[in-house]
């Protein structure tokens, strides 16, 4: 099977239809990630990033579903309560960008439409962009301070992992000034 963007979109929509049959608490679903870009494949593999919003508490935070060796679904489960203040979400480091650039696949009550419109309104205002970038920079600073203070209590592997996490946040603070944060899969490429 040749992997095309259209085939991946069909897989996403079919999954949503199937999940709706087994999960009556599913309130909305939106698509995010590489599938919305021109080239969804990276090294011949891809994932389909879906955000599932539940009317009650989310059953789990994250779920990965294997479709083939080259394709998997990366599902983030959220409770509707996370979306109660949609204007505040435009300042959220990751979720703001996900909602702003996401494609809604299921939203019978139009709450995601409202949320997305609220997030998109003034999303690129300079002070909002700066707040998101500063949040990332502050995470990087916190990690740097942790590394300085508790180096004796960590293994070398833990220090290296923290260091790279700090670099990721710092780089994403810069990337956030002109667009969305860089995901792990596309960090070095972009």
N, C-alpha and C positions, 0 to 999 in steps of 0.2 A: 504494500500500500504506500503510495506517495503521500507524504505529509504536506498538506497545503493549509493555508490560513482558513479557507472555507471549510475544509474537513475538520479542523480543530474547533471552529465556531460551532459546527454541527454537533460535535462531541460534547461541547459545553452545554448547548441547549438541550440535547438528549439527556444529559446527566441531571439537569435542573428538572426536567419533566419527570424523570424517574424518582428523584429525591422528593418531589412534591407529593407523590403517592404515599410515601412512607413517613413523611414528617409534616403533620398538619400544623405544627407551630412555626413553620417557615413563613416568614413575613415578606422577605425580599431577597433578591440575589443580584449582585453586580459583578462584572468582569473587570479585571485589572491586569496589568503586567505586559509581558512580551507579546501576547496575542493581539494587543491593540497597536503594536508597532508594525512597520513594514516587513520586517524579517523576524518572525517569532522563534526561529531555530537558532540554537547556539551549539555548534559542534554536532549537528544532526539530531539533537534532542531538544525537548521543550517541556514546559509545564503550563498548565492552564490555571491561572490564579482566580479563584472565585471567593467572594465574600458572601457568606450566608447569614442573614439577619433573622433571628428567632424572636417571636413575640415574648417568650419567657427567657429564662437563663439559657445561655449557650450550653449545649451538652458537653462540649470540649472546646479548647481554645483553637486547636489546629488539627487537621487531618490530611493525610496524603493517601491518595487512591491511585494505584498503578493501573494504567490502561494497557500500555505495551512497554517494552524495554526503553523506547524512545519518548514516550509520552506519559505524564502523570498529572493528576489533578492535585493542586495545592489549595486546600480549603481552609479559610479562616472563618471561625464561627463567632458571631457577636450577638449580644442581647440588644434588643431595641433600646434599652436604657442608655446605651453608649451613644445614641443618636438624638437624645432629647434636646440638646443645645446645639443645633446645627451651625449657628454662627461661630461658636467656639471651636468647632471642628476645623475651620479654615486656618486656625493657628496650630493645629496638631501636626507634629513633625511628619509622621508617615500617613496616618489615616486621612488627613486633609488632602494630600496629593492623590491618594487612592480614590477618594470620593470625587474630587474635582475632575480627574481624568478617566473615571470609570465609565463602563457601558452597562446600563441597567438591563438585566435579562428577565427579571420577574419582579413586579411591583403592583399588585392589584389594588392596593389602597393608596397608591401614589405618595406614600410617605418618603420613599427614596427620591422621587422626583423633587419633592419639596426640600429635602435635605441637600440634594445635589445643587439645586438652585441657590439655596442659602450659602452653601460653601463657595460656590463659584462667584457669587456677588462679592466684589472687592477682594477676591483671593490674591490677586497680583498687586494689591496696593503695597507700596514700598514698606510701610511699617509692619504689615503682616508678613511680608517676605523676610524682613529683618528679624522678627520675633522667631520665626521658624528656624532661621539660620543660627540665631543665638542659642536656641534650645539645644541644637546639635553640638554647638561649640561648648556649651556648659557641660554636656555629658562627657565630651572629650576631656575637659579640664578635671572633672571629678575622677575619671579613670586615671589620669596622670597623677593626681594627688594620691590616690590609692596605691599606685605603683611606688611612689616615693616613700610613703609611710609604712607600707606593710610588705616590703620586698623580702624581708627575712622569713615571713610566714608562708610564702608561696613557693611552689615548685617552679622550676624554669619554664616548664610547659604552660603553667597558669600565667606567668608573667608575659610570655610571648603572646598567648591568646588575648590577654588584656591589652597589650600594646597594639596589636592589630585591630582590635575593636576600637581603641582610641583613634587610630589613624582613620578608620572608616568614618567615625563621627566627625572628625575634623575635615576630612575630604568632602563629606556630605554637607557640612556647613557651607563650604565654598560652592559646591554644586547647587545647593538650594538657593543661591542668589540668582541663578538663571534658569532653574527648572526643578524637576522632581529629584528626590534622592536616588542614588545609584544602588541597585540591589546587589547582593553578593555575586550572583551569576554574571552580571554585566559590569562589575566594578572596574576591573582592569581594562576591559574592552572599550569602555566609554570614558 
